[in-house]
Amino acid sequence: MKNQIRLIKNKVKCLPWKLLSKFNLYKGNKIPVKFIIENADWAIKIVGQNIKNEIDIINPRKIEISTKPNRIVRSVVHFGSQYMWLNWEKYISNDNKYVVSFFHGKPEDSEEVKIHIDAFMNSVKKLNKVLTASSLVENRLLGWGVPKNKLIKIPLGVNTNLFNVPSKNEKYLIRKSLGISKHSIVIGSFQKDGEGWGDGFVPKLIKGPDLFISSLKLLVSKGYPVFVLLTGPARGYVIKKLRSYGIPFLHKYPQNHNDLRSLYHALDIYLITSREEGGPMGLLESMASGTPVVSTNVGMVKDLITNKLTGFISEKIEAEDLARKVEYLINLSENKKNELQYNARKEVCKFDWSIVAKKHWEMVYKPLINC
């Protein structure tokens, strides 16, 4: 019912602009590309802003961020997620060229996701381009029938100047300021893994908070002095479980994304236990910060990580295998850890936003503007 009401509102919002276009009365601005985001301060907004910032350097006034697709006519319109696209696609102007990013999702995730994917595939004929960030999802989309000439893989990016490798002294000072013992093994998880935008006591299982807790329990049972550093909203389930098992933790939720920089510097390991992902952003930011990653095989993980060289991939969605890989990492020599850090940083620099944004311009926006 809630979704139906939203769709009706979107239809009403679009009508005046469609009429203006129909009778040739529309006087839009001269910026040709519009990147559509939601008002929420989350990953899609960060992606859009970074693409815009970098394109502004090479081609000023070619792209702008918008939350109002109903007002756009005769432009290249890039929806930052397929979910936003499906909320608007039936009602917005046919005079635009449409690009949609599809980062994650598969029918096995849930009946709701299956219905959503069916609706998306039915809408592909209206799209000029479909973008995805990972080889895993690229192959998935091709298998579902997205035409090869419409599909483009462009990875998510990272600001490698902001997210960088700390000195030993910087690492010591940030941990001291957070009240974390130098003897602790600090494991990070910077995401949203509870349902809704409240306390998040109901786990969002696709993000694997249950696996995260089970992995930590196994490590603690072997005597490892684990300390957990959390960020992000709706972490109630994880926090409740950590308290019940007596695992020390700290939850910091900086409102400015850039403030995550120092929190990555406090980590020894970043642990991704998701069952499905698009990136995630934490994968790239950790590697750029010199923090070793242990992850399930989701999203862009296999595009960035070579096992034991740039990080660790668990092919099994199970706590035991994740914990084994974390334990292996803990027990590496300092030389091996430094080598891993160097390799990961070198690999992720290929994904700097300056490179990723240029790919958007050259491979997607410029051809559509000129055609």
Number of C-alpha atoms within 10 A of each C-alpha: 6 6 9 10 10 12 18 13 11 20 18 12 18 20 15 13 18 22 13 13 18 13 8 9 11 16 10 13 10 11 13 19 25 25 25 23 25 16 10 8 12 14 15 18 20 16 19 22 16 18 26 25 16 18 23 15 10 13 12 13 14 18 23 19 17 20 14 15 24 20 17 23 23 18 20 24 23 26 28 23 20 20 15 16 22 17 17 20 21 15 19 22 23 15 14 15 20 21 28 25 23 22 24 21 19 15 13 9 13 12 11 10 14 15 11 18 19 12 12 17 13 10 14 18 12 13 14 18 23 25 26 25 23 26 17 19 23 22 12 15 21 13 10 11 10 18 14 12 9 15 19 17 17 20 25 22 25 28 18 21 11 15 22 20 22 18 10 9 9 14 19 16 16 18 20 13 9 13 10 21 13 11 9 16 18 21 22 26 22 25 19 21 26 25 18 14 10 12 14 19 18 16 20 19 17 17 19 22 24 20 21 20 19 18 21 24 20 17 18 16 9 9 8 15 15 18 22 22 22 21 18 17 21 22 26 19 20 21 21 12 17 17 11 9 12 11 17 16 18 15 15 15 15 13 10 8 12 11 13 19 18 19 20 30 24 26 25 20 23 26 25 29 28 23 19 20 22 20 22 22 18 20 26 28 24 29 32 30 26 26 29 27 30 26 25 26 22 24 25 23 26 18 16 18 23 15 12 16 15 24 26 24 22 21 12 13 16 18 21 17 16 29 22 15 18 23 15 12 21 15 10 12 10 10 9 14 20 14 14 23 24 17 18 26 24 15 18 24 18 15 21 18 23 20 16 20 26 17 17 19 21 11 14 20 23 15 10 19 13 6 5
